[in-house]
Amino acid sequence: MYSLSRVGFQRCFKICQSLSCYSFPASSRTYASSDKIEDDKPVKFSASKAASWTGRQSISGGAEDPAPWFQTYVVCLSMAVFLTYFLYLREENDVDDFLQRSIYDHVPGLEKPHLETALKYNKQYGLETEAIEKRLEEIDSEANIRSPK
């Protein structure tokens, strides 16, 4: 089993190495004698070769380097494996419990200003305000119980 997993890892590593689909040539461009550049005259764009280029060719400098045919399959398989692990196989932990709590449990004093803003908005546009007003009364009564004057 150890050798099988090692071979599988080596194959995956070779595939990842071959996925370098965005490589640029190291050599500088050379121009043919018919493409001499004259510095003292402006280049007319409509008469140049660049006028017929697409946006992708303009960014890459005219060289098209298509992705390998298997790139889509590798990315989809990787995403499927990740989502399967993350959504189905992984057990919940303390971080999941922490993230499931309400934002108002994390930041004290945030709920009241949020509800006041929502109440103002709902009154302005003629929406339902009964539940918001009820919750604001609950927050005020909780604040009075905690700190009596």
N, C-alpha and C positions, 0 to 999 in steps of 0.2 A: 504494500500500500504506500509506503514511503517513496519508493521509486516512481510509482505512478503519479503521485502528487507533484513530485519534483519535475518530472517530464512535462506535466501539464503547466506548471509554473514557467518552465523554460519556453514552452510554445507561446504562452501569453506574453512573455517578455519579448520574444522575437516579433510578435505581431505588433506590440506597442512601439517597438523600434522602427518598424516599417511604416508606421502611420504618420511619419513626418512629411505631410503632404504640402507644407508651405515652406519650401526651401528656395533660396535665391542663389543664382549663380555668383560665384566669387569673382569671376573675371569681369573686367570692365568692358563696356561696349566699344566695338570698333566700327568705324563708318567706312562704307565703300567710297570709291572716288566720286560716284555720282551724288552722294549724300554730303558733300562738303558744306560746312557751316560757314556762312559769311556773317561776321559779327557786326558789320556796319549797316546791314539791311534788316528791317523787321521781317519776321516770318508771318506770312498770311495764313491764318488758321484754316480758312475754307479750302485752301490749296494744299494743305499739309496732309500727311497720312493720318494724323490724329483726329481729323474731322469725321472720319468714318468709324472711330472706335466707340465701343459701348462704355458704360460707366465702370464696369468691372475691369475692362482693359485699361482704362485711364488710371485706375488705382494701382494695378499690378505692373504697369509699364508695358503692356501689350503681350506679356508672356502668360499664357493660360496654363495653370497647373491644377487639373481636376483632382478631386478627392478620389481615393481608391474605391473600387466598386463595393468593397465589403465594409466601408466605414459606417454606413447607416446601420447595418446589421450589428456591428460591434457596439455602437452607441445604444441601440435599442435593447440589446441583450444585457448590457451593463446596467441600464436604467431598470429593466425588469428585475434583475437580481437584487439590486439595491432596494427597490420598493417592496419586493417580496420579503426581504429580511426586515426592513424597517417597519412595515405595516402589519406583517403577520407573524413572523418568527420571534421577534425581539420581545422580551418580557418588559413590563412596565417597571419603572424605578422611581426614585425620589424626585428626580427632575420632572418626570411626567406629572406627578402629583402636584408639584410646585407650579407648573405651567397651566394646570387645569383650574387653579384658583382664579377668582375674579381680580381684575386690575385694582378694584377698590380695596381689596384685602392687602395688596402690596403697597399702595400709596395712600396713606391716611389723609383724609380731608379732600380727596379728589372728587368724591361722589356728589357732594353738595353743590359745588360750582357747576359741575356738569349738568346736574338736574335743573339748576336755576337757568342755565343757558337753554336747555331743551324746553323748559316751561315758557320762557320768553319767545322762543321760535314758534312753538305750538300756538300760543295766544295770538301771535302776529299773523299766522296763516290760518287761524280758525280750526286747528286740529284738537284732538282729545287731550285734556290736561288733568283729568281726574287721578289717574294712576301716579303721575309725577307729583302732584300736590300731596297725595297720600304718603308717598315715600319721603318727601321733604318734611312732612309732619313727624314721621317716624324718626328721621335723623335728628330733628330738633329735640324730640322727647328723649332720645338716647343721649344726646349731649347734655341735657338738663339732669338726667339721672347720674351721669358720670361726674359732672362737676356742679353740684348744687351751690347756689349763691346765698 
